[in-house]
Amino acid sequence: MLNLHPVPAFNDNYIWILSDDDGHCLVVDPGDATPVFDHLRETGLEPRGILVTHHHPDHVGGVSRLHEHFGMPVYGPAGETVPCITDPLEDGDAVETEAPAARFQVLHIPGHTLGHIAFFTDSGERPVLFCGDTLFAAGCGKLFEGTPEQMLASLDKLAKLPDDTLVCCGHEYTVNNLKFASTVTPDNEEVRARLLRARATRSADRPTLPATLAAERTTNPFLRADEAEVRQAVAAREPGSDRDRVATFAALRRWKDSF
């Protein structure tokens, strides 16, 4: 059995802990070591490795302290500078860990950063995707380094994963993303219902994550650039942006950047 624990950090980050029933765990994107140490003390979990999706400080800031304290391997993107990296990874690579017992497929998903990777595993009862800041619940990451073409191709790659995949992203942006989605598609009942649920969840001080990929396909406008209601909404705001799916996606991202 593999278990997921989102550990809050900073204002809206999540550091993900993937553990087994024997008390071993992997730490994903530790931007700050302190909440990880606190979680390990509270749970008694023993960390056996660190997975890193990209180089931004809020995802790697705690790597050095954790690596030095526990001496565990650090798996991260070969195309980016990650502190203490022991296993640089590229698209198509696989990571196999003994405790917890899991096999991860590495997916190169540029856009947010150029070397950004994701880790996908179906070793547990349900598939799990650690996607950093590329795919968010009802949203996607900003294009700090990549192009709209790259980000759209990366989202297309992730959208092909199984419906029941648990999407474990790096930030609690769900409510704001769904507000934007409801602005783009105000008549979409699934978006409105998901926004109500997300608001209730956050009001109870609970995480809205992980999401499911099935929910993303139906409510995330960035995965729906081909659909008429999204194209029409974007073209109404930015005429001519519906000439192709990349133009639609780029205009949608610009809209979100100023939302």
C-alpha positions in Angstrom: 0.0 0.0 0.0 1.3 3.5 -0.9 0.0 6.5 1.0 0.0 10.1 0.1 0.6 13.0 2.5 0.5 16.6 1.3 2.7 18.7 3.7 2.0 22.4 3.6 4.9 24.8 3.2 5.3 28.6 2.7 2.0 30.2 1.7 0.5 27.7 -0.7 3.1 25.0 -1.5 2.7 21.3 -0.9 5.6 18.9 -0.3 4.4 15.4 -1.1 5.3 12.4 1.1 4.7 9.0 -0.5 4.9 6.3 2.2 4.4 2.5 2.6 2.9 0.6 5.5 6.3 -0.3 6.8 7.2 3.3 7.6 9.4 4.2 4.6 8.8 7.2 2.5 9.9 9.4 -0.4 9.9 13.2 -0.3 8.8 15.1 -3.3 9.8 18.7 -4.0 10.9 19.8 -0.5 11.1 23.6 -0.8 11.6 23.8 2.9 13.2 21.1 5.1 11.6 22.2 8.4 8.0 21.0 7.7 9.4 17.7 6.4 11.4 17.2 9.6 8.3 18.0 11.6 6.2 15.6 9.6 8.8 12.8 10.0 8.9 13.3 13.8 5.1 13.2 14.0 4.7 10.1 11.9 7.9 8.2 12.5 8.4 7.8 8.8 11.9 7.0 7.5 12.8 8.9 4.3 14.6 6.9 1.6 14.8 9.3 -1.3 14.0 12.8 -2.7 12.2 13.3 -6.0 12.5 16.8 -7.6 10.5 18.0 -10.5 12.2 21.3 -11.3 14.8 23.8 -10.0 12.7 26.6 -8.5 13.7 27.5 -4.9 10.2 26.7 -3.5 10.7 23.1 -4.7 14.4 22.5 -3.9 15.2 24.8 -0.9 15.2 22.0 1.6 17.0 19.4 -0.5 20.5 20.0 0.9 19.5 19.8 4.5 17.5 16.6 4.0 20.2 15.0 1.9 22.9 15.8 4.3 20.9 14.6 7.3 19.7 11.4 5.9 22.2 10.7 3.1 19.5 9.6 0.7 19.5 9.8 -3.1 18.2 12.8 -4.9 16.4 12.2 -8.2 15.9 15.2 -10.4 15.9 16.7 -14.0 19.2 16.3 -15.8 18.6 19.6 -17.6 18.4 21.7 -14.5 20.6 22.6 -11.5 19.3 20.7 -8.5 21.2 20.7 -5.1 22.9 17.5 -4.2 21.4 15.6 -7.2 22.7 12.0 -7.3 20.5 10.6 -10.1 19.9 13.0 -13.1 16.9 11.9 -15.1 15.7 12.4 -18.7 12.5 11.6 -20.5 11.7 7.9 -20.6 14.0 7.0 -17.7 12.7 4.9 -14.9 13.3 5.2 -11.1 12.9 2.0 -9.0 12.8 2.4 -5.2 12.9 -0.5 -2.8 11.3 1.2 0.2 8.7 2.2 -0.5 8.6 -0.3 -3.4 7.7 1.7 -6.5 8.6 2.2 -10.1 8.4 5.7 -11.6 8.2 6.6 -15.2 10.0 9.9 -15.9 8.3 12.4 -18.2 10.0 15.5 -19.6 7.3 18.2 -19.5 8.9 21.6 -20.4 7.0 24.8 -20.3 7.1 26.1 -16.7 10.8 25.5 -16.8 12.8 24.0 -19.7 14.0 20.9 -17.8 10.8 20.2 -15.8 10.0 16.5 -15.3 7.2 14.5 -13.8 7.1 11.2 -11.9 4.4 8.8 -12.7 3.8 5.5 -10.9 1.1 2.8 -11.0 2.8 0.7 -8.3 0.0 1.4 -5.7 -3.7 0.8 -5.7 -4.2 3.9 -7.9 -1.7 5.6 -10.3 0.0 8.7 -8.9 1.5 11.7 -10.8 3.9 14.2 -9.3 3.8 17.0 -11.8 5.3 20.0 -9.9 4.1 23.2 -11.4 3.1 22.0 -14.9 -0.4 20.7 -14.3 -2.4 22.2 -11.5 -5.9 21.4 -10.3 -8.0 23.3 -12.8 -5.0 25.1 -14.1 -1.4 25.0 -15.4 1.9 26.7 -14.5 3.2 30.0 -15.8 5.5 30.0 -18.8 8.7 31.2 -17.1 11.1 29.5 -19.5 9.2 27.6 -22.1 6.8 28.4 -24.9 3.1 27.8 -25.3 3.8 25.0 -27.8 6.0 23.3 -25.2 3.5 23.6 -22.4 0.6 22.5 -24.5 2.6 19.4 -25.6 3.5 18.7 -22.0 -0.1 18.9 -20.9 -1.1 16.7 -23.8 1.4 14.1 -22.6 0.0 14.2 -19.0 -3.6 14.1 -20.3 -3.0 10.7 -21.8 -2.4 9.1 -18.4 -5.2 6.9 -16.9 -8.4 8.6 -15.7 -8.0 7.6 -12.1 -4.5 9.0 -11.8 -4.1 11.1 -8.7 -2.6 14.5 -9.7 -0.2 15.7 -7.0 0.9 19.2 -7.9 3.0 21.7 -6.1 0.5 24.4 -5.0 -2.9 25.0 -3.5 -4.3 27.1 -6.3 -7.5 25.2 -6.9 -10.1 27.8 -5.8 -8.5 30.6 -7.8 -8.1 28.3 -10.8 -11.7 27.3 -10.7 -12.8 30.9 -10.4 -10.9 31.5 -13.7 -12.4 28.4 -15.2 -15.9 29.5 -14.3 -15.1 32.9 -16.0 -14.0 31.2 -19.2 -16.9 28.7 -19.2 -19.7 30.3 -17.0 -22.3 27.8 -18.2 -20.3 24.7 -17.3 -22.1 23.0 -14.4 -19.2 20.7 -13.6 -16.9 23.7 -13.1 -19.3 25.4 -10.9 -19.9 22.3 -8.8 -16.2 21.7 -8.4 -15.7 25.3 -7.3 -18.3 25.0 -4.6 -16.7 21.8 -3.3 -13.2 23.3 -3.4 -14.4 26.4 -1.4 -16.0 24.1 1.2 -12.8 22.0 1.4 -10.6 25.1 1.9 -13.0 26.6 4.5 -12.5 23.4 6.5 -8.7 23.9 6.2 -8.3 20.7 4.1 -6.2 20.3 1.0 -8.1 20.1 -2.3 -5.4 17.8 -3.6 -4.8 15.3 -5.0 -7.1 15.8 -7.9 -8.0 13.2 -10.5 -7.0 13.4 -14.1 -10.6 12.6 -15.0 -11.7 15.8 -13.2 -9.0 17.8 -15.0 -10.1 16.7 -18.4 -13.7 17.9 -17.8 -13.0 21.1 -15.8 -9.5 22.4 -16.5 -9.7 24.9 -19.4 -6.0 24.4 -20.2 -6.7 20.7 -21.1 -9.7 21.8 -23.2 -8.2 24.2 -25.8 -9.8 22.1 -28.5 -13.3 22.5 -27.2 -15.7 25.0 -28.7 -16.8 26.7 -25.5 -13.2 27.4 -24.5 -12.2 28.5 -28.0 -15.2 30.8 -28.3 -14.6 32.4 -24.9 -10.9 33.1 -25.7 -11.7 34.5 -29.2 -14.3 36.8 -27.8 -11.7 38.3 -25.5 -8.8 38.2 -28.0 -10.1 38.0 -31.6 -8.3 35.7 -33.9 -6.9 33.6 -31.1 -8.9 30.6 -32.2 -7.0 30.1 -35.4 -5.4 26.9 -33.9 -5.1 25.2 -30.6 -1.7 26.6 -29.7 -3.0 30.2 -30.3 -6.0 29.4 -28.2 -3.9 28.0 -25.4 -1.4 30.9 -25.5 -4.3 33.4 -25.3 -5.9 31.5 -22.4 -2.6 31.6 -20.5 -2.3 35.3 -21.1 -5.8 35.7 -19.8 -5.0 33.8 -16.7 -1.8 35.8 -16.1 -3.9 39.0 -15.8 -6.8 37.4 -13.9 
